[in-house]
Amino acid sequence: MVFKLYGSPISTCTKRVALVLHEKQVPFEFHPIDFSKGEHKAPEFVKHQPFGQVPYIDDDGFILYESRAICQYIAAKYPDQGTKGLLPTELKAAALFQQASSVEMSNFDDNASKLVFEKVFKPHFGLTFDQATYDRLLTTLTAKLDAYDNILSKQKYLAGDELTLADLYHLPYGSMLPVAGANVLETKPNVHRWFTELSSRPAWLAVKDGVKGTA
């Protein structure tokens, strides 16, 4: 039975999962969820995703939500298919991957997602943009990326010299930073090199403008 991905075509978290499905060359059906109709809060959806958020997957009856958990599941299920090494299993490599994943969530995503929300999503939802909040988030993210630049001056990727899921996790919100008026990724030479390479991957190019199924 083919993978089923339920989410919004333009959702950052849905794109994160679709990106990994493409990297691992896993065919999938895409079932778009219409936020404007409240489909993410409908009883049938909440039965599978109790928080009413996207995405979730259905793998032959196995339901899983939270984008990073889904990505790890996909990479673990198909270790020798598509791009290899995205989820290291050797003890020390796995520890470095978990370290890089934690860095992405607590240092990058926590600031980048809020910055994008402030500048892009707030106006979209008719909320008031707060310049002071935006400036604070940009200052914090810039400082965090100084540490990134130091790390990436010594190795090709965040967990070492091999690409992992931790790198790919950055693409959905990283790609939205310029839309939010923040070109901070371009101001750090090693970060710029790293993110430019990630952004040119065929798997990202396949999903960046909107998720579509492949099955």
Backbone as CSV, one residue per row, in Angstrom:
resi,resn,N_x,N_y,N_z,CA_x,CA_y,CA_z,C_x,C_y,C_z
1,MET,0.845,-1.195,0.000,0.000,0.000,0.000,0.882,1.247,0.000
2,VAL,0.515,2.231,-0.793,1.335,3.430,-0.946,1.174,4.362,0.262
3,PHE,2.238,5.086,0.567,2.202,6.109,1.611,1.118,7.136,1.291
4,LYS,0.438,7.608,2.325,-0.512,8.700,2.177,-0.066,9.841,3.080
5,LEU,0.098,11.009,2.502,0.509,12.200,3.241,-0.660,13.181,3.261
6,TYR,-1.070,13.577,4.463,-2.164,14.520,4.643,-1.592,15.842,5.148
7,GLY,-1.831,16.912,4.404,-1.320,18.203,4.833,-1.701,19.297,3.860
8,SER,-1.238,20.494,4.148,-1.454,21.626,3.249,-0.312,21.686,2.237
9,PRO,-0.618,21.943,0.971,0.441,21.995,-0.051,1.525,23.025,0.234
10,ILE,1.181,24.099,0.970,2.158,25.167,1.218,2.663,25.172,2.660
11,SER,2.224,24.217,3.455,2.667,24.135,4.850,4.153,23.798,4.925
12,THR,4.885,24.515,5.774,6.318,24.252,5.934,6.568,22.830,6.436
13,CYS,5.768,22.380,7.389,5.981,21.042,7.954,5.602,19.950,6.964
14,THR,4.567,20.206,6.149,4.201,19.249,5.105,5.313,19.156,4.070
15,LYS,5.891,20.298,3.715,7.007,20.298,2.765,8.198,19.534,3.315
16,ARG,8.430,19.628,4.624,9.554,18.917,5.239,9.422,17.411,5.005
17,VAL,8.221,16.885,5.205,7.990,15.454,5.010,8.072,15.084,3.530
18,ALA,7.438,15.875,2.672,7.465,15.589,1.233,8.896,15.622,0.701
19,LEU,9.700,16.536,1.215,11.112,16.626,0.836,11.826,15.306,1.088
20,VAL,11.621,14.736,2.266,12.293,13.479,2.609,11.735,12.319,1.798
21,LEU,10.436,12.318,1.527,9.869,11.292,0.658,10.528,11.332,-0.719
22,HIS,10.774,12.528,-1.232,11.465,12.663,-2.516,12.917,12.215,-2.404
23,GLU,13.603,12.612,-1.337,15.003,12.200,-1.157,15.129,10.677,-1.113
24,LYS,14.159,10.032,-0.479,14.195,8.574,-0.332,13.479,7.854,-1.467
25,GLN,12.978,8.632,-2.443,12.323,8.069,-3.627,11.172,7.137,-3.247
26,VAL,10.368,7.608,-2.305,9.211,6.846,-1.847,7.954,7.431,-2.502
27,PRO,7.265,6.673,-3.334,6.018,7.174,-3.941,4.983,7.456,-2.851
28,PHE,4.206,8.502,-3.028,3.190,8.813,-2.040,1.989,9.485,-2.663
29,GLU,0.849,9.227,-2.065,-0.363,9.948,-2.405,-0.439,11.177,-1.514
30,PHE,-0.808,12.308,-2.106,-0.970,13.517,-1.299,-2.445,13.854,-1.172
31,HIS,-2.877,14.043,0.072,-4.262,14.384,0.360,-4.281,15.796,0.952
32,PRO,-4.579,16.794,0.122,-4.535,18.183,0.601,-5.620,18.481,1.620
33,ILE,-5.230,19.231,2.644,-6.141,19.670,3.701,-6.356,21.171,3.538
34,ASP,-7.596,21.570,3.442,-7.950,22.973,3.207,-8.183,23.680,4.544
35,PHE,-7.225,24.525,4.930,-7.352,25.263,6.189,-8.547,26.206,6.162
36,SER,-8.798,26.808,4.993,-9.865,27.800,4.910,-11.237,27.189,5.192
37,LYS,-11.349,25.898,4.978,-12.598,25.191,5.265,-12.580,24.510,6.633
38,GLY,-11.472,24.700,7.357,-11.363,24.097,8.686,-11.213,22.596,8.669
39,GLU,-10.716,22.043,7.557,-10.606,20.586,7.457,-9.629,20.002,8.472
40,HIS,-8.655,20.817,8.908,-7.682,20.330,9.896,-8.284,20.216,11.297
41,LYS,-9.473,20.757,11.490,-10.149,20.665,12.785,-11.377,19.748,12.730
42,ALA,-11.615,19.157,11.567,-12.758,18.260,11.408,-12.550,16.985,12.218
43,PRO,-13.612,16.385,12.726,-13.485,15.175,13.549,-12.683,14.063,12.895
44,GLU,-12.860,13.848,11.592,-12.140,12.778,10.913,-10.641,13.036,10.902
45,PHE,-10.243,14.315,10.771,-8.817,14.654,10.782,-8.251,14.551,12.195
46,VAL,-8.964,15.129,13.161,-8.486,15.140,14.550,-8.409,13.728,15.130
47,LYS,-9.165,12.813,14.571,-9.085,11.411,14.995,-7.680,10.859,14.775
48,HIS,-7.014,11.371,13.741,-5.661,10.908,13.413,-4.583,11.870,13.896
49,GLN,-4.913,13.157,13.984,-3.965,14.164,14.458,-4.680,14.969,15.543
50,PRO,-4.537,14.561,16.798,-5.352,15.138,17.875,-5.157,16.632,18.108
51,PHE,-4.061,17.203,17.579,-3.817,18.635,17.758,-4.394,19.464,16.610
52,GLY,-4.932,18.794,15.600,-5.503,19.519,14.472,-4.468,20.281,13.673
53,GLN,-3.289,19.680,13.531,-2.191,20.308,12.801,-1.747,19.386,11.669
54,VAL,-1.008,19.942,10.714,-0.496,19.129,9.615,1.022,19.042,9.704
55,PRO,1.563,17.925,9.170,0.896,16.837,8.466,0.753,15.594,9.343
56,TYR,0.147,14.573,8.756,0.283,13.220,9.291,0.364,12.265,8.110
57,ILE,0.858,11.055,8.372,0.935,10.042,7.320,0.124,8.827,7.715
58,ASP,-0.287,8.100,6.692,-0.932,6.802,6.861,-0.112,5.820,6.036
59,ASP,0.622,4.950,6.712,1.442,3.944,6.044,0.799,2.585,6.276
60,ASP,-0.120,2.243,5.386,-0.832,0.966,5.482,-1.489,0.797,6.852
61,GLY,-2.118,1.870,7.329,-2.833,1.827,8.595,-2.036,2.339,9.786
62,PHE,-0.734,2.529,9.597,0.090,3.091,10.676,0.043,4.608,10.555
63,ILE,-0.501,5.250,11.568,-0.666,6.703,11.564,0.450,7.345,12.383
64,LEU,1.061,8.380,11.818,2.139,9.082,12.522,2.048,10.569,12.200
65,TYR,2.191,11.406,13.227,2.220,12.848,13.021,3.482,13.429,13.642
66,GLU,3.690,14.731,13.457,4.911,15.478,13.778,5.957,15.239,12.683
67,SER,6.267,16.304,11.954,7.056,16.182,10.726,8.424,15.541,10.929
68,ARG,9.122,15.887,11.989,10.460,15.320,12.185,10.388,13.845,12.534
69,ALA,9.385,13.455,13.298,9.198,12.032,13.611,8.885,11.257,12.334
70,ILE,8.061,11.838,11.475,7.732,11.189,10.204,8.976,11.042,9.339
71,CYS,9.785,12.092,9.274,11.008,12.054,8.467,11.946,10.942,8.947
72,GLN,12.103,10.809,10.252,12.970,9.763,10.787,12.402,8.379,10.488
73,TYR,11.101,8.252,10.555,10.452,6.974,10.244,10.718,6.582,8.795
74,ILE,10.561,7.537,7.885,10.784,7.263,6.463,12.234,6.845,6.215
75,ALA,13.161,7.624,6.782,14.585,7.333,6.574,14.974,5.985,7.172
76,ALA,14.372,5.620,8.305,14.678,4.338,8.955,14.066,3.171,8.181
77,LYS,12.892,3.384,7.605,12.220,2.307,6.868,12.899,2.014,5.539
78,TYR,13.499,3.047,4.927,14.112,2.886,3.612,15.585,3.306,3.646
79,PRO,16.407,2.645,4.468,17.803,3.083,4.626,18.633,2.981,3.353
80,ASP,18.318,2.021,2.495,19.143,1.787,1.309,18.487,2.280,0.026
81,GLN,17.424,3.055,0.166,16.707,3.577,-0.998,16.919,5.077,-1.096
82,GLY,17.098,5.575,-2.310,17.283,7.009,-2.489,18.557,7.505,-1.820
83,THR,18.504,8.709,-1.275,19.669,9.305,-0.609,19.976,8.527,0.666
84,LYS,21.186,8.030,0.772,21.569,7.205,1.926,22.214,8.059,3.014
85,GLY,22.202,7.552,4.245,22.900,8.201,5.351,22.154,9.330,6.027
86,LEU,20.898,9.552,5.658,20.161,10.670,6.247,19.892,10.470,7.728
87,LEU,19.853,9.214,8.158,19.616,8.889,9.569,20.724,7.945,10.032
88,PRO,21.843,8.486,10.517,22.980,7.647,10.902,22.615,6.657,12.009
89,THR,23.239,5.489,11.959,22.979,4.460,12.968,24.206,4.117,13.808
90,GLU,25.391,4.389,13.294,26.601,4.159,14.102,26.533,5.055,15.343
91,LEU,26.974,4.550,16.490,26.746,5.199,17.778,27.113,6.676,17.787
92,LYS,28.357,7.008,17.422,28.800,8.397,17.517,28.164,9.261,16.433
93,ALA,28.018,8.712,15.238,27.371,9.465,14.160,25.913,9.749,14.506
94,ALA,25.250,8.777,15.133,23.855,8.965,15.544,23.745,10.035,16.616
95,ALA,24.712,10.063,17.527,24.709,11.080,18.582,24.915,12.478,17.986
96,LEU,25.816,12.589,17.025,26.049,13.876,16.369,24.824,14.322,15.576
97,PHE,24.129,13.347,14.982,22.880,13.676,14.283,21.839,14.216,15.259
98,GLN,21.676,13.554,16.399,20.711,14.014,17.396,21.090,15.398,17.912
99,GLN,22.371,15.640,18.064,22.851,16.958,18.476,22.465,18.021,17.440
100,ALA,22.725,17.720,16.168,22.396,18.666,15.093,20.893,18.891,14.991
101,SER,20.113,17.837,15.207,18.653,17.961,15.164,18.152,18.852,16.285
102,SER,18.747,18.710,17.444,18.372,19.553,18.583,18.738,21.005,18.312
103,VAL,19.890,21.227,17.709,20.321,22.577,17.351,19.314,23.207,16.387
104,GLU,18.889,22.436,15.391,17.927,22.968,14.412,16.632,23.400,15.081
105,MET,16.126,22.567,15.966,14.827,22.857,16.568,14.902,24.008,17.573
106,SER,15.922,24.008,18.417,15.960,24.989,19.506,16.625,26.301,19.129
107,ASN,17.559,26.272,18.193,18.288,27.488,17.842,17.845,28.118,16.518
108,PHE,17.483,27.278,15.555,17.060,27.817,14.257,15.553,27.932,14.153
109,ASP,14.863,26.810,14.206,13.419,26.818,13.975,12.683,27.697,14.975
110,ASP,13.082,27.661,16.217,12.386,28.431,17.248,12.388,29.928,16.927
111,ASN,13.439,30.396,16.286,13.522,31.819,15.930,13.029,32.099,14.513
112,ALA,13.436,31.261,13.554,13.049,31.497,12.163,11.542,31.380,11.963
113,SER,10.921,30.383,12.585,9.484,30.193,12.415,8.697,31.364,13.000
114,LYS,9.136,31.871,14.145,8.452,33.007,14.770,8.662,34.284,13.963
115,LEU,9.859,34.442,13.393,10.147,35.616,12.576,9.268,35.618,11.322
116,VAL,9.173,34.454,10.671,8.324,34.338,9.481,6.864,34.569,9.843
117,PHE,6.448,34.035,10.968,5.065,34.245,11.401,4.785,35.736,11.592
118,GLU,5.721,36.416,12.204,5.533,37.844,12.502,5.382,38.668,11.225
119,LYS,6.232,38.390,10.230,6.274,39.245,9.038,5.368,38.754,7.914
120,VAL,5.203,37.446,7.792,4.467,36.888,6.653,3.054,36.455,7.023
121,PHE,2.945,35.653,8.080,1.647,35.055,8.394,0.720,35.977,9.168
122,LYS,1.267,36.821,10.029,0.400,37.749,10.767,-0.415,38.640,9.829
123,PRO,0.212,39.324,8.867,-0.579,40.143,7.935,-1.584,39.309,7.145
124,HIS,-1.195,38.069,6.800,-2.086,37.194,6.040,-3.360,36.888,6.825
125,PHE,-3.211,36.755,8.139,-4.366,36.445,8.988,-5.031,37.695,9.563
126,GLY,-4.594,38.862,9.086,-5.205,40.101,9.541,-4.749,40.548,10.912
127,LEU,-3.592,40.032,11.358,-3.045,40.412,12.654,-2.030,41.537,12.474
128,THR,-1.687,42.193,13.555,-0.803,43.359,13.499,0.663,42.966,13.631
129,PHE,1.449,43.366,12.664,2.889,43.134,12.687,3.525,43.952,13.801
130,ASP,4.456,43.321,14.539,5.145,43.986,15.645,6.627,44.116,15.284
131,GLN,7.057,45.327,14.973,8.437,45.549,14.545,9.433,45.202,15.633
132,ALA,9.120,45.509,16.880,10.045,45.235,17.984,10.275,43.731,18.137
133,THR,9.207,42.949,18.023,9.334,41.497,18.105,10.156,40.964,16.941
134,TYR,9.883,41.482,15.756,10.626,41.074,14.564,12.121,41.374,14.726
135,ASP,12.443,42.570,15.179,13.845,42.961,15.355,14.543,42.087,16.390
136,ARG,13.839,41.782,17.461,14.423,40.929,18.511,14.710,39.531,17.974
137,LEU,13.774,38.975,17.236,13.958,37.641,16.673,15.085,37.616,15.652
138,LEU,15.175,38.658,14.837,16.232,38.720,13.831,17.600,38.839,14.488
139,THR,17.694,39.621,15.545,18.961,39.757,16.272,19.382,38.418,16.874
140,THR,18.423,37.716,17.465,18.714,36.415,18.074,19.123,35.404,17.019
141,LEU,18.379,35.350,15.914,18.699,34.402,14.854,20.071,34.690,14.251
142,THR,20.400,35.957,14.084,21.705,36.327,13.544,22.828,35.818,14.439
143,ALA,22.661,35.952,15.747,23.667,35.464,16.693,23.772,33.936,16.645
144,LYS,22.644,33.260,16.518,22.657,31.797,16.422,23.395,31.359,15.161
145,LEU,23.193,32.091,14.071,23.840,31.724,12.821,25.338,32.002,12.826
146,ASP,25.793,32.853,13.736,27.240,33.001,13.923,27.834,31.671,14.396
147,ALA,27.126,31.005,15.303,27.576,29.693,15.778,27.507,28.672,14.646
148,TYR,26.438,28.727,13.856,26.330,27.860,12.684,27.536,28.053,11.771
149,ASP,27.884,29.314,11.535,28.970,29.590,10.606,30.289,29.016,11.118
150,ASN,30.472,29.059,12.416,31.660,28.474,13.025,31.674,26.956,12.838
151,ILE,30.544,26.322,13.101,30.440,24.870,12.911,30.723,24.491,11.469
152,LEU,30.110,25.216,10.545,30.221,24.879,9.133,31.545,25.306,8.509
153,SER,32.360,26.017,9.263,33.712,26.328,8.788,34.630,25.117,8.947
154,LYS,34.184,24.142,9.754,35.023,22.977,10.067,34.512,21.694,9.434
155,GLN,33.293,21.713,8.942,32.703,20.513,8.355,31.655,20.936,7.335
156,LYS,31.291,20.013,6.472,30.397,20.335,5.362,28.944,20.494,5.801
157,TYR,28.532,19.677,6.756,27.146,19.703,7.212,27.092,19.797,8.730
158,LEU,25.902,19.928,9.271,25.774,20.179,10.712,26.220,19.014,11.589
159,ALA,26.058,17.783,11.092,26.439,16.623,11.898,27.780,16.030,11.466
160,GLY,28.470,16.689,10.562,29.741,16.175,10.069,29.879,16.459,8.582
161,ASP,30.520,15.546,7.878,30.741,15.756,6.445,29.748,15.004,5.571
162,GLU,28.716,14.440,6.180,27.674,13.755,5.427,26.330,14.428,5.674
163,LEU,25.538,14.549,4.622,24.201,15.109,4.716,23.311,14.247,5.609
164,THR,22.547,14.883,6.493,21.566,14.161,7.307,20.230,14.907,7.279
165,LEU,19.239,14.282,7.884,17.932,14.917,8.021,18.035,16.270,8.711
166,ALA,18.965,16.398,9.640,19.099,17.645,10.394,19.343,18.835,9.478
167,ASP,20.089,18.624,8.406,20.309,19.696,7.430,19.022,20.000,6.676
168,LEU,18.370,18.946,6.199,17.165,19.121,5.397,16.048,19.805,6.174
169,TYR,15.994,19.575,7.477,14.947,20.173,8.298,14.903,21.699,8.166
170,HIS,16.033,22.321,7.825,16.117,23.785,7.761,15.450,24.393,6.527
171,LEU,15.229,23.578,5.502,14.831,24.144,4.213,13.485,24.874,4.220
172,PRO,12.421,24.341,4.811,11.132,25.044,4.701,11.146,26.462,5.267
173,TYR,11.642,26.635,6.489,11.655,27.987,7.054,12.834,28.810,6.555
174,GLY,13.968,28.163,6.298,15.108,28.895,5.762,14.783,29.562,4.440
175,SER,14.011,28.861,3.615,13.653,29.414,2.309,12.667,30.571,2.421
176,MET,11.990,30.684,3.558,11.017,31.759,3.745,11.612,33.006,4.390
177,LEU,12.840,32.907,4.874,13.441,34.073,5.517,13.549,35.277,4.578
178,PRO,13.990,35.113,3.315,14.019,36.270,2.417,12.629,36.863,2.180
179,VAL,11.610,36.003,2.146,10.229,36.483,1.981,9.848,37.371,3.163
180,ALA,10.419,37.032,4.329,10.159,37.812,5.535,11.110,38.994,5.672
181,GLY,11.872,39.281,4.623,12.770,40.429,4.635,14.062,40.210,5.387
182,ALA,14.405,38.949,5.638,15.621,38.634,6.396,16.578,37.829,5.516
183,ASN,17.612,38.468,5.011,18.603,37.795,4.174,19.812,37.350,4.987
184,VAL,19.553,37.001,6.226,20.626,36.709,7.169,21.453,35.495,6.767
185,LEU,20.864,34.530,6.065,21.622,33.342,5.650,22.733,33.706,4.677
186,GLU,22.555,34.796,3.949,23.542,35.199,2.951,24.711,35.962,3.563
187,THR,24.568,36.378,4.814,25.609,37.208,5.438,26.694,36.385,6.127
188,LYS,26.483,35.081,6.228,27.453,34.184,6.861,28.017,33.277,5.776
189,PRO,29.295,33.391,5.427,29.820,32.694,4.244,29.643,31.179,4.261
190,ASN,29.905,30.554,5.388,29.778,29.094,5.445,28.328,28.654,5.478
191,VAL,27.491,29.430,6.151,26.055,29.160,6.150,25.504,29.329,4.738
192,HIS,25.943,30.380,4.060,25.477,30.645,2.698,25.845,29.500,1.767
193,ARG,27.079,29.020,1.850,27.524,27.889,1.029,26.658,26.661,1.296
194,TRP,26.464,26.357,2.565,25.684,25.192,2.998,24.230,25.287,2.534
195,PHE,23.595,26.442,2.771,22.176,26.544,2.459,21.932,26.631,0.956
196,THR,22.857,27.230,0.232,22.738,27.278,-1.229,22.759,25.873,-1.811
197,GLU,23.633,25.038,-1.282,23.700,23.652,-1.748,22.412,22.903,-1.426
198,LEU,21.931,23.059,-0.203,20.683,22.392,0.188,19.528,22.835,-0.700
199,SER,19.454,24.122,-0.961,18.337,24.684,-1.725,18.321,24.238,-3.176
200,SER,19.451,23.741,-3.661,19.529,23.323,-5.059,19.240,21.833,-5.240
201,ARG,18.967,21.115,-4.164,18.708,19.686,-4.260,17.402,19.444,-5.036
202,PRO,17.398,18.482,-5.949,16.187,18.199,-6.731,14.967,17.910,-5.868
203,ALA,15.168,17.252,-4.737,14.031,16.931,-3.869,13.365,18.196,-3.344
204,TRP,14.168,19.208,-3.008,13.592,20.465,-2.531,12.928,21.218,-3.676
205,LEU,13.546,21.219,-4.837,12.960,21.909,-5.980,11.601,21.307,-6.346
206,ALA,11.408,20.035,-6.024,10.152,19.354,-6.341,9.013,19.765,-5.411
207,VAL,9.348,20.297,-4.231,8.285,20.580,-3.251,8.211,22.045,-2.837
208,LYS,9.207,22.834,-3.157,9.306,24.175,-2.598,8.122,25.081,-2.955
209,ASP,7.532,24.878,-4.129,6.426,25.726,-4.557,5.063,25.108,-4.251
210,GLY,5.066,23.946,-3.630,3.806,23.287,-3.296,3.929,21.786,-3.431
211,VAL,3.343,21.068,-2.498,3.461,19.612,-2.463,2.443,18.980,-3.401
212,LYS,2.927,17.981,-4.145,2.072,17.156,-5.005,2.470,15.692,-4.809
213,GLY,1.519,14.813,-4.935,1.813,13.400,-4.804,2.600,12.871,-5.990
214,THR,3.206,11.714,-5.811,4.005,11.100,-6.871,3.473,9.719,-7.264
215,ALA,2.477,9.243,-6.547,1.942,7.906,-6.828,0.671,7.987,-7.665
